[in-house]
Amino acid sequence: MWVEEVMEKFMRIYKYQAHGYAFSGVEELLYSLGEAAFINMTQRSVAESLLQVGVTQRFIDDVVSAVLRASYGQSATMPAFAGAMSLAGAQGNLWSVEGGNKLVCSGLLKLTKANLIHATVTSVALHSTEGKALYQVGYDSEMGSGSNFYDIVVIATPLHLDNSSNFTFEGFNPPISDVQGSFQPTVISLVHGYLNSSYFGFPDPKLFPFANILTTDFPNFFCTLDNICPVNISASFRRKQPQEAAVWRVQSPKPLFRTQLKTLFRSYYSVQTAEWQAHPLYGSRTGFPRFALHDQLFYLSALEWAASSVEVMAVAAKNVALLAYNRWYQDLDKIDQKDLMHKVKTEL
């Protein structure tokens, strides 16, 4: 029930956004949804919050910790708000995108018919014209260096210190600094091979009953192990039997050594890996960055420091779009309003 109560309050954001309301900071957004309880959830651990509502320590150790490792690669000491979002994602009725979640972004970009410049941004410089802020965005492309001026700029890349894609901000007073905090590295290895079922207590691979394996121990060299199958399953599809070669997805905090692969697999044909900074290392910073960095300069990834998922980032994107719109048209009654549940009801 704890997760359901948190999600029920979080779902208020869709009603607020449908009425055009936006928030200039993460704390303002969270307070509008769950008041002080949501703010407190960013400052206390999952374990502490669950113990308070009667969940046993054993359930936390055996189930909750495994889910958090699978989604965030972190433990039950992470903040409760991010943990609740993770546990909500462990339930059913989830969707997959054939070809990868990136197709959501590319599909939406195509629908906007925006003028896309294929380049790497190197700087954002503040100028002004007729008393309004104007932003010069510098970039490097295959055609060389260039820049354009914009009335509104949205930063959609993380600004933490160890982000190699960081660029410079020029002419801002006070200066815009990097976000203090670290990101959690994640490695996905796609292994085509024969699972070593003996390692998991099944000497006879034909008797191995699992398609997914989660772990709870810290530290460990892998977090999850999944027997993956196509997104669209035909009527004739048959999942590989345990004794057959199959494609397994291994999630780990670091690239796997050959000895570790040999621990998990009797033998394998191929290994493909992808490594990236998946999400914030929760608890590595205090406080939250702002959505609004300047008059019309916005930071989309601010909400990621409270929780990280595709849906959370979609909420952040809608908030930034509404915030930019409301600021541009000086509709300040739609920004950082208190008691929105009452306001929304009266508007209906």
BELMOGI-V191586 format. One record per pair of residues at least 12 apart in sequence whose C-alpha atoms are under 8 Angstrom apart, sorted by the first residue. I is the first residue (numbers start at 0). GAP is how many residues later the second one is. D is the distance in Angstrom with one decimal. If there is no record, write none. Layout:
BEGIN
i->[I | I]
gap->[GAP | GAP]
d->[D | D]
END
This chain:
BEGIN
i->[1 | 1 | 2 | 2 | 2 | 2 | 3 | 5 | 6 | 6 | 6 | 8 | 8 | 9 | 9 | 11 | 12 | 12 | 14 | 15 | 15 | 16 | 16 | 16 | 18 | 19 | 19 | 20 | 20 | 20 | 20 | 20 | 20 | 20 | 21 | 21 | 21 | 21 | 21 | 21 | 21 | 21 | 22 | 22 | 22 | 22 | 22 | 23 | 23 | 23 | 23 | 23 | 23 | 24 | 24 | 24 | 24 | 24 | 24 | 25 | 25 | 25 | 25 | 25 | 25 | 25 | 26 | 26 | 27 | 28 | 31 | 31 | 31 | 37 | 40 | 40 | 40 | 41 | 41 | 41 | 41 | 41 | 42 | 42 | 43 | 43 | 43 | 44 | 44 | 44 | 44 | 44 | 45 | 45 | 45 | 45 | 45 | 45 | 45 | 45 | 46 | 46 | 46 | 46 | 48 | 59 | 60 | 61 | 62 | 63 | 63 | 64 | 65 | 65 | 65 | 66 | 66 | 66 | 66 | 67 | 67 | 67 | 68 | 68 | 68 | 68 | 68 | 69 | 69 | 69 | 69 | 69 | 70 | 71 | 71 | 71 | 72 | 72 | 72 | 72 | 72 | 73 | 74 | 77 | 77 | 78 | 78 | 80 | 80 | 81 | 81 | 81 | 82 | 84 | 84 | 84 | 95 | 96 | 97 | 97 | 117 | 118 | 118 | 118 | 118 | 119 | 119 | 119 | 120 | 120 | 120 | 120 | 120 | 121 | 121 | 121 | 121 | 121 | 121 | 121 | 122 | 122 | 122 | 122 | 122 | 122 | 122 | 122 | 123 | 123 | 123 | 123 | 123 | 123 | 123 | 124 | 124 | 124 | 124 | 124 | 124 | 125 | 125 | 125 | 125 | 126 | 132 | 132 | 132 | 133 | 133 | 133 | 133 | 134 | 134 | 134 | 134 | 134 | 135 | 135 | 135 | 136 | 136 | 150 | 151 | 151 | 151 | 152 | 152 | 152 | 153 | 153 | 153 | 153 | 153 | 154 | 154 | 154 | 154 | 154 | 155 | 155 | 155 | 156 | 156 | 157 | 158 | 158 | 159 | 159 | 159 | 159 | 159 | 159 | 160 | 160 | 160 | 160 | 160 | 161 | 161 | 175 | 178 | 179 | 180 | 180 | 180 | 180 | 181 | 181 | 181 | 181 | 182 | 182 | 182 | 182 | 182 | 183 | 183 | 183 | 183 | 183 | 184 | 184 | 184 | 184 | 184 | 184 | 184 | 185 | 185 | 185 | 185 | 185 | 185 | 185 | 185 | 186 | 186 | 186 | 186 | 186 | 186 | 186 | 186 | 186 | 187 | 187 | 187 | 187 | 187 | 187 | 187 | 188 | 188 | 188 | 188 | 188 | 188 | 188 | 188 | 189 | 189 | 189 | 189 | 189 | 189 | 189 | 190 | 190 | 190 | 190 | 190 | 190 | 190 | 190 | 190 | 190 | 191 | 191 | 191 | 191 | 191 | 191 | 191 | 191 | 192 | 192 | 192 | 192 | 192 | 192 | 192 | 192 | 192 | 192 | 193 | 193 | 193 | 193 | 193 | 193 | 193 | 193 | 193 | 194 | 194 | 194 | 194 | 194 | 194 | 194 | 195 | 195 | 195 | 195 | 196 | 196 | 198 | 198 | 204 | 204 | 205 | 205 | 205 | 206 | 207 | 208 | 210 | 210 | 210 | 211 | 211 | 211 | 211 | 212 | 212 | 220 | 220 | 220 | 220 | 220 | 221 | 221 | 221 | 221 | 222 | 222 | 222 | 222 | 223 | 223 | 223 | 223 | 224 | 224 | 224 | 224 | 225 | 225 | 225 | 226 | 226 | 226 | 226 | 227 | 227 | 227 | 228 | 244 | 254 | 254 | 278 | 278 | 279 | 279 | 279 | 281 | 287 | 287 | 287 | 287 | 288 | 288 | 289 | 290 | 290 | 294 | 295 | 295 | 295 | 297 | 297 | 298 | 299 | 299 | 299 | 299 | 300 | 300 | 301 | 302 | 322]
gap->[48 | 51 | 81 | 82 | 84 | 85 | 84 | 78 | 77 | 78 | 81 | 24 | 25 | 23 | 24 | 21 | 20 | 302 | 329 | 324 | 328 | 301 | 302 | 305 | 325 | 302 | 314 | 298 | 301 | 302 | 313 | 314 | 315 | 316 | 297 | 298 | 300 | 301 | 304 | 312 | 313 | 314 | 268 | 296 | 300 | 312 | 313 | 266 | 267 | 268 | 299 | 311 | 312 | 263 | 264 | 265 | 266 | 267 | 277 | 262 | 263 | 264 | 265 | 276 | 277 | 280 | 12 | 261 | 308 | 307 | 306 | 307 | 308 | 43 | 38 | 39 | 40 | 37 | 38 | 39 | 40 | 264 | 36 | 37 | 34 | 35 | 36 | 31 | 32 | 33 | 34 | 35 | 30 | 31 | 32 | 33 | 34 | 35 | 37 | 38 | 13 | 29 | 30 | 33 | 31 | 16 | 155 | 154 | 153 | 12 | 23 | 151 | 148 | 149 | 150 | 19 | 20 | 23 | 147 | 15 | 18 | 19 | 145 | 146 | 147 | 154 | 155 | 144 | 145 | 153 | 154 | 181 | 15 | 14 | 112 | 207 | 111 | 113 | 150 | 179 | 180 | 207 | 143 | 204 | 205 | 203 | 204 | 225 | 226 | 224 | 225 | 226 | 224 | 222 | 223 | 224 | 135 | 134 | 133 | 134 | 23 | 20 | 21 | 22 | 23 | 19 | 20 | 21 | 16 | 17 | 18 | 19 | 46 | 15 | 16 | 17 | 18 | 44 | 45 | 46 | 13 | 14 | 15 | 16 | 44 | 45 | 46 | 47 | 12 | 13 | 14 | 43 | 44 | 45 | 46 | 12 | 13 | 44 | 45 | 46 | 47 | 43 | 44 | 45 | 46 | 44 | 18 | 162 | 163 | 15 | 16 | 17 | 18 | 14 | 15 | 16 | 17 | 18 | 12 | 13 | 14 | 12 | 13 | 145 | 144 | 145 | 172 | 143 | 144 | 145 | 143 | 144 | 145 | 146 | 166 | 142 | 143 | 144 | 145 | 146 | 143 | 144 | 145 | 143 | 144 | 143 | 19 | 20 | 18 | 19 | 20 | 21 | 22 | 23 | 17 | 18 | 19 | 20 | 21 | 20 | 21 | 117 | 110 | 105 | 99 | 100 | 103 | 104 | 98 | 99 | 102 | 103 | 94 | 95 | 96 | 97 | 98 | 93 | 94 | 95 | 96 | 97 | 68 | 69 | 90 | 91 | 92 | 93 | 94 | 65 | 66 | 67 | 68 | 89 | 90 | 91 | 92 | 64 | 65 | 66 | 67 | 68 | 86 | 87 | 88 | 89 | 61 | 62 | 63 | 64 | 85 | 86 | 87 | 59 | 60 | 61 | 62 | 82 | 83 | 84 | 85 | 57 | 58 | 59 | 60 | 81 | 82 | 83 | 55 | 56 | 57 | 58 | 59 | 77 | 78 | 79 | 80 | 81 | 53 | 54 | 55 | 56 | 76 | 77 | 78 | 79 | 52 | 53 | 54 | 55 | 72 | 73 | 74 | 75 | 76 | 77 | 48 | 49 | 50 | 51 | 52 | 71 | 72 | 73 | 74 | 47 | 48 | 50 | 69 | 70 | 71 | 72 | 67 | 68 | 69 | 70 | 67 | 68 | 64 | 65 | 37 | 38 | 35 | 36 | 37 | 35 | 34 | 33 | 15 | 16 | 17 | 12 | 13 | 14 | 15 | 12 | 13 | 31 | 32 | 33 | 35 | 39 | 28 | 29 | 30 | 31 | 27 | 28 | 29 | 30 | 25 | 26 | 27 | 28 | 23 | 24 | 25 | 26 | 22 | 23 | 24 | 19 | 20 | 21 | 22 | 19 | 20 | 21 | 18 | 23 | 18 | 20 | 25 | 29 | 24 | 25 | 28 | 23 | 14 | 15 | 17 | 18 | 13 | 16 | 12 | 12 | 29 | 32 | 28 | 31 | 32 | 22 | 26 | 21 | 13 | 16 | 17 | 20 | 12 | 15 | 14 | 13 | 12]
d->[7.7 | 7.6 | 5.6 | 7.9 | 7.0 | 6.4 | 7.8 | 7.1 | 8.0 | 7.8 | 7.6 | 5.7 | 6.1 | 5.8 | 7.4 | 6.2 | 6.8 | 7.8 | 7.8 | 7.3 | 7.2 | 7.4 | 7.2 | 7.7 | 7.3 | 6.3 | 6.5 | 7.9 | 6.9 | 7.8 | 4.7 | 5.9 | 7.7 | 7.8 | 5.3 | 7.4 | 5.7 | 5.2 | 7.9 | 6.2 | 5.0 | 6.4 | 7.7 | 6.7 | 6.6 | 5.5 | 4.9 | 6.4 | 5.3 | 5.4 | 6.9 | 7.1 | 6.6 | 7.9 | 7.2 | 4.6 | 5.2 | 7.0 | 8.0 | 6.4 | 7.2 | 6.3 | 7.0 | 6.8 | 5.8 | 7.8 | 6.8 | 7.3 | 6.4 | 7.7 | 6.7 | 7.0 | 6.8 | 7.0 | 6.4 | 4.9 | 5.0 | 5.1 | 6.0 | 5.4 | 7.4 | 6.7 | 6.0 | 7.6 | 7.9 | 5.4 | 6.0 | 6.6 | 4.9 | 5.2 | 4.3 | 4.9 | 5.3 | 6.1 | 6.1 | 5.7 | 4.0 | 7.6 | 5.9 | 7.6 | 6.7 | 5.3 | 6.2 | 7.7 | 6.5 | 7.4 | 7.0 | 6.6 | 8.0 | 7.1 | 7.5 | 5.6 | 5.6 | 5.3 | 4.8 | 7.3 | 6.7 | 6.9 | 7.4 | 6.8 | 6.4 | 7.3 | 7.9 | 7.2 | 7.1 | 5.8 | 7.7 | 6.8 | 8.0 | 5.9 | 5.8 | 7.7 | 6.3 | 7.6 | 7.8 | 7.3 | 7.6 | 7.5 | 6.7 | 7.8 | 7.0 | 7.9 | 8.0 | 5.8 | 6.3 | 6.6 | 6.8 | 6.8 | 6.8 | 6.0 | 4.3 | 7.1 | 7.9 | 6.7 | 7.9 | 8.0 | 6.5 | 7.2 | 5.7 | 7.4 | 6.7 | 6.1 | 5.5 | 4.4 | 7.5 | 5.3 | 5.2 | 6.4 | 7.0 | 5.8 | 4.1 | 6.5 | 6.8 | 7.6 | 5.4 | 5.0 | 6.9 | 7.8 | 4.8 | 6.5 | 7.9 | 5.8 | 4.9 | 6.9 | 5.2 | 4.6 | 5.8 | 7.3 | 5.6 | 4.6 | 6.3 | 7.7 | 6.4 | 5.0 | 6.2 | 6.5 | 8.0 | 5.8 | 4.5 | 5.8 | 7.6 | 8.0 | 6.3 | 5.2 | 6.2 | 7.5 | 6.9 | 6.9 | 7.2 | 6.6 | 6.0 | 5.2 | 7.7 | 5.5 | 5.2 | 6.3 | 7.3 | 7.2 | 5.6 | 4.4 | 6.4 | 6.3 | 7.5 | 6.9 | 5.0 | 6.0 | 7.4 | 6.5 | 4.9 | 6.3 | 5.9 | 4.7 | 5.8 | 6.7 | 7.9 | 7.6 | 6.0 | 4.8 | 6.0 | 7.8 | 6.4 | 5.2 | 6.2 | 7.7 | 6.7 | 5.9 | 5.5 | 5.5 | 5.4 | 4.4 | 5.9 | 6.1 | 6.6 | 7.8 | 5.6 | 6.3 | 6.4 | 7.0 | 7.2 | 6.8 | 7.9 | 7.3 | 6.8 | 6.1 | 7.5 | 7.4 | 5.1 | 5.0 | 6.0 | 5.5 | 6.2 | 7.9 | 5.7 | 6.9 | 5.5 | 4.0 | 4.8 | 5.6 | 5.9 | 5.5 | 5.5 | 4.9 | 6.0 | 7.4 | 7.1 | 5.8 | 4.5 | 5.9 | 7.7 | 7.1 | 6.1 | 5.0 | 6.8 | 5.7 | 5.7 | 6.2 | 5.9 | 5.7 | 5.2 | 5.9 | 5.9 | 6.1 | 6.9 | 5.7 | 4.4 | 6.7 | 6.6 | 5.7 | 4.7 | 6.6 | 5.5 | 5.3 | 6.4 | 8.0 | 5.7 | 5.1 | 6.5 | 6.4 | 5.6 | 4.3 | 6.6 | 6.6 | 5.7 | 4.7 | 6.5 | 5.6 | 5.1 | 6.3 | 8.0 | 5.5 | 5.1 | 6.4 | 7.6 | 6.9 | 7.7 | 5.9 | 4.6 | 6.7 | 6.6 | 5.5 | 4.3 | 6.3 | 5.6 | 5.6 | 5.4 | 6.6 | 4.7 | 5.6 | 6.5 | 7.7 | 6.7 | 7.7 | 5.8 | 3.7 | 5.6 | 7.3 | 7.8 | 6.8 | 6.3 | 4.7 | 6.6 | 5.5 | 5.6 | 5.5 | 6.0 | 7.2 | 7.6 | 7.6 | 6.2 | 4.3 | 5.9 | 7.6 | 7.0 | 5.3 | 4.4 | 4.8 | 7.9 | 7.9 | 7.1 | 6.9 | 5.6 | 5.1 | 7.3 | 5.7 | 5.6 | 7.7 | 6.1 | 7.7 | 5.8 | 5.1 | 8.0 | 7.4 | 5.8 | 4.5 | 6.3 | 5.0 | 6.3 | 6.2 | 7.1 | 7.4 | 7.4 | 7.7 | 6.9 | 5.9 | 4.2 | 6.8 | 7.5 | 5.5 | 5.3 | 7.5 | 7.9 | 5.8 | 5.2 | 7.3 | 6.6 | 5.7 | 4.6 | 6.6 | 5.4 | 5.1 | 6.6 | 7.0 | 6.1 | 4.6 | 6.5 | 6.1 | 5.8 | 6.6 | 7.8 | 7.9 | 7.9 | 7.8 | 7.4 | 6.3 | 7.2 | 6.2 | 7.7 | 7.2 | 6.9 | 7.9 | 6.6 | 7.6 | 5.4 | 7.9 | 6.0 | 7.9 | 6.9 | 8.0 | 6.4 | 7.6 | 7.7 | 6.8 | 7.8 | 7.7 | 7.7 | 6.0 | 6.0 | 6.4 | 7.3 | 7.3 | 7.8 | 6.2 | 7.0]
END
